[in-house]
Amino acid sequence: MHAQYFQVPALPVLLPLGGVLMILSWLWLRRQGLLTTRRLIVAWALSWYVVAVLGATMLPLPLSWGPDSGPAETYRILLVPSFSTRRRDFVLNALMLLPLAGLLHLNFGVTERNRVVRIGFLLSLSIEITQLVLILTVHGNRWADVNDLLSNTLGTFLGWVLWRRLMRSGRFRDAVTGVPAEVR
């Protein structure tokens, strides 16, 4: 029996997913009686953020399985933090979750630091566990790396700090919430 190969492409998966998430968010807001232009734009921003994170962390995804596919590439599994990680990768991973605090606040009203950071940590952990499972089962080509978990969590915290500072500005707060200061 030979090895089986399949590649999950990026754009044919991500573009329809983004469209479906936009439709679902519109339907959900409408059904809840919360549909406004501002809320819809914020929900759509969250939808495309999810698509971007999925694309950055999972796709394209070459898969192989079967007895002739060889052993899992366990060198792609890094469970011990390392200072030798590439700075560029660390920074990009931190930047990936920087917008999370703002999106959590605008979409779900989540503003508490510990809750935001915990959500970012759990999101990153779920990505790394998925990558680990894919490496071990179908020869996924990503890395399961504890350094990514650390940088993503740091990015979430820094995003919370940045969001909090931005929200101190009356103009910014009015623009993103749609509620003028004199009404609050």
HELIX and SHEET records of a PDB file:
HELIX    1   1 LEU A   11  GLN A   32  1                                  22    
HELIX    2   2 THR A   37  THR A   57  1                                  21    
HELIX    3   3 PRO A   67  SER A   69  5                                   3    
HELIX    4   4 THR A   74  ARG A   76  5                                   3    
HELIX    5   5 ARG A   87  MET A   96  1                                  10    
HELIX    6   6 LEU A  100  PHE A  108  1                                   9    
HELIX    7   7 ARG A  113  VAL A  138  1                                  26    
HELIX    8   8 VAL A  146  MET A  167  1                                  22    
HELIX    9   9 GLY A  170  THR A  177  1                                   8    
SHEET    1   A 2 GLN A   4  VAL A   8  0                                        
SHEET    2   A 2 LEU A  61  TRP A  65 -1                                        
SHEET    1   B 2 ILE A  77  LEU A  78  0                                        
SHEET    2   B 2 ALA A 144  ASP A 145  1                                        
END                                                                             
